Amino acid sequence: MAPKLENVTFFNGHKMPIVGLGTFQSSKGEVGRAVDIALETGYRHIDTAYMYGNEAEIGQALKKGLDSGKLKREDLFIVTKLPPAGNRAESVEKYLKKSLDALQLSYVDLYLIHHPVGVQDVGGQTLPRHKDGNVLLDMNTDIISLWKAMEAQVDAGRAHSIGLSNFNSSQIKRIWQAARIKPANLQVELHIYFQQRELAAFCKALDVTVCAYAPLGSPQLSNVVRARGGDVNKLVSVSPMSDPVVSRIAEKYKKTAAQVLLRHIMQRGIVVIPKSVNPDRIKQNFDVFDFELTEEDMDELDALDKGPKCRIFNEVIAPERAKHPEYPYHQRY
Ligand SMILES: NC(=O)c1ccc[n+]([C@@H]2O[C@H](COP(=O)([O-])OP(=O)(O)OC[C@H]3O[C@@H](n4cnc5c(N)ncnc54)[C@H](OP(=O)(O)O)[C@@H]3O)[C@@H](O)[C@H]2O)c1
């Protein structure tokens, strides 16, 4: 029997379930059912964001679960994120309150700054654009004053823990040094071809836990790029679920490639949040606690890492972001 690997523990004692349900691109009309099925399956961790536009439907599903009496609020671990349009100290409370209203909750377990690059706050638009189509950046993002406003949300009881997403090591260090309440978690792209070894080691040294987004390689990302008028041909193409090494190891355990990819990350002590709206795949992605990859399998999977050249959430998504002073990916990690 594989050793229990259910949670990672934050510096403040809060525990984050190591498998959560991702909800980016889980649209209205399907995300509520996905959350229902996830809760029935045993998921307790749901990852959303103001930017995803689906918090209200997730809130309804959570309320249904809580009202049924089978679940208590303290059983759940709900994560949401401050949108880039809220990347200034005076906007944090406003956006967190909007998320809490939509989610029908009085607190979230973890509130993350979604991205270090701020955009202008134009009438609540998530990604406001100029007439020429370019995203309207806010070049004055001050991540330290932003963090102070995040800390105030913990003081006010609206977030149990706070953290970062898409920040690089220098930015994390700046925040960590200035922080009264340290970041508990960093959410970044992390998969078999981009294993983020240096960043994960850096975080470990600071006692910041890591959560992997796109753990399966985000196969539908091209839809987003197309919808935003981007060039899909410039997307880095990765298909970890069809990798022959992954498939061979999966066959050995009578598991799927997706399950091996998730397990490989989990065995590094990193949280995974695979997204699915398909009932069978939601269940499959949670059925990862009954096997353990051997050291040899782990080594073989480790060797598939190709580093930052396999970052898929890069400038293609919003090219102008790279001009922002806090754009995180000009440095290696
Ligand atoms: N902080 C950030 O900036 C950021 C960025 C991206 C993502 N995220 C978070 O991380 C989560 C995961 O990332 P992601 O959604 O980009 O990508 P992902 O979880 O790597 O991949 C999701 C895709 O894989 C498919 N899929 C799921 N399970 C599968 C399985 N067992 N077998 C085959 N296909 C499967 C899903 O389709 P079906 O739905 O049809 O099953 C969906 O198209 C997001 O949902 C979001 O919560 C955060």
The ligand as a Gaussian input file, in Angstrom:
#p B3LYP/6-31G(d) Opt

LIG

0 1
 N       -2.416000      30.484000     -11.990000
 C       -2.485000      30.464000     -13.304000
 O       -2.052000      31.401000     -14.010000
 C       -3.088000      29.273000     -13.964000
 C       -2.913000      29.073000     -15.352000
 C       -3.473000      27.934000     -15.912000
 C       -4.162000      27.028000     -15.138000
 N       -4.351000      27.259000     -13.801000
 C       -5.116000      26.310000     -12.933000
 O       -4.579000      25.004000     -13.133000
 C       -5.608000      24.133000     -13.596000
 C       -5.037000      23.063000     -14.495000
 O       -4.425000      23.609000     -15.659000
 P       -5.085000      23.542000     -17.118000
 O       -6.556000      23.468000     -16.991000
 O       -4.528000      24.641000     -17.916000
 O       -4.508000      22.207000     -17.751000
 P       -4.452000      20.649000     -17.375000
 O       -5.127000      20.368000     -16.105000
 O       -3.037000      20.244000     -17.559000
 O       -5.266000      20.001000     -18.570000
 C       -6.660000      20.096000     -18.645000
 C       -7.104000      19.474000     -19.965000
 O       -6.824000      18.079000     -19.984000
 C       -8.019000      17.331000     -20.204000
 N       -7.973000      16.211000     -19.250000
 C       -8.160000      16.268000     -17.908000
 N       -7.983000      15.068000     -17.340000
 C       -7.679000      14.222000     -18.347000
 C       -7.388000      12.835000     -18.383000
 N       -7.380000      12.091000     -17.282000
 N       -7.133000      12.272000     -19.596000
 C       -7.148000      13.023000     -20.726000
 N       -7.414000      14.354000     -20.746000
 C       -7.671000      14.945000     -19.564000
 C       -9.158000      18.284000     -19.921000
 O      -10.261000      18.010000     -20.743000
 P      -11.733000      17.630000     -20.125000
 O      -12.181000      18.787000     -19.297000
 O      -12.558000      17.459000     -21.364000
 O      -11.523000      16.369000     -19.359000
 C       -8.550000      19.630000     -20.288000
 O       -8.635000      19.845000     -21.668000
 C       -6.573000      25.091000     -14.281000
 O       -7.811000      24.518000     -14.554000
 C       -6.589000      26.233000     -13.300000
 O       -7.419000      25.925000     -12.192000
 C       -3.796000      28.353000     -13.212000

